[in-house]
Amino acid sequence: MTDLYPLRFFASIGKYAINIINHLGAALILFSQGFVRIFRAKQWREIVHQVYYIGATSTSIVAVVGLFTGMVLGLQLYYTLIKFGSVGVVGAAISLSIIRELGPVLTAIMITARAGSAMTAEIGIQRISEQIDALYTMRIDPVKYLISPRIAASIISFPILTAFFDLIGIIGGWLTAVLLLGVNEGAYFYRAKASLDAIDIQGGFIKSIVFALIVSTICCYQGYFTHLRTDSYGSKSVSVSTTAAVVLSCVMILVSDYVVTTFLM
């Protein structure tokens, strides 16, 4: 019997790997079906509604996080750069840090926490209450009705909110560096503008689109297949799926950020 323990160990690893591959394949199929159906007729009204829900209603939290992120960066970078006599480049450091990395990443995480969790819970409740089955009965494509508008709205909303975060973050850095710590205002904005290239701004928007696809796919997938969970059932499965969607989305945002940054460098 002791000879079977190594085999059981490798069997459990193989079973876990196959389970991950199955989920990845199902999520990819769901995304491809939802993305193709974006371009079909009678989608714009629901897409606009989802843009308002995912994008417009997330503006306030993105603005608050962006403002204090810029203020903290201004404070930290000032006291770091002053040791090297390079306070004049604080504007460049803040703008590059926010536009290249912090803007896309923190915006995606905030949208995930606010709209992504709600997205999963809404679809999950519709699944366990058999509303999605009712759509099939009425010959309404649930992927087109539920998934496609959310993917399209995420692709539209994430870059816009990322740009808004970048602007508010630079203003937050100005508040700390210029108004509170006495950095020259002209030098701050000159460095912030001169240090940025088109590739920096394009890279931030590329990341935001990648994050939009990842978050919308994971959140919709977790909600759409809530009824297939083996670790819970009923209303508890919705809460477990929502938690899993938020955690997995945040992890994949950071992983994909590294991958995209590697290709953009």
Number of C-alpha atoms within 10 A of each C-alpha: 4 6 7 8 10 10 11 11 11 11 12 12 12 12 12 12 11 12 12 12 12 12 13 13 12 14 20 15 12 19 23 13 15 24 21 11 19 22 14 11 7 11 16 15 10 17 21 17 15 22 22 15 17 24 22 14 14 19 19 10 15 25 19 14 19 28 22 18 24 30 23 18 23 28 18 14 20 24 13 14 15 12 9 8 9 12 20 19 20 30 31 20 21 30 29 22 17 26 25 21 19 22 32 30 22 21 29 31 22 17 25 26 18 16 23 27 25 18 24 29 27 17 24 30 21 19 20 21 14 12 15 22 15 14 14 11 10 9 9 13 14 17 20 20 19 19 26 29 27 31 25 25 24 30 19 20 24 26 25 18 23 27 19 17 29 32 19 24 32 28 21 24 30 27 20 21 28 19 12 11 14 11 19 15 16 12 17 24 19 14 19 19 14 10 15 15 10 7 12 18 15 14 19 25 21 17 27 29 20 19 29 26 18 22 28 27 26 24 31 31 23 30 29 26 19 29 21 12 14 8 8 15 15 15 15 12 24 27 20 18 25 26 18 18 28 25 16 16 25 22 13 16 25 16 11 17 18 14 12 16 15 9 8 14 8
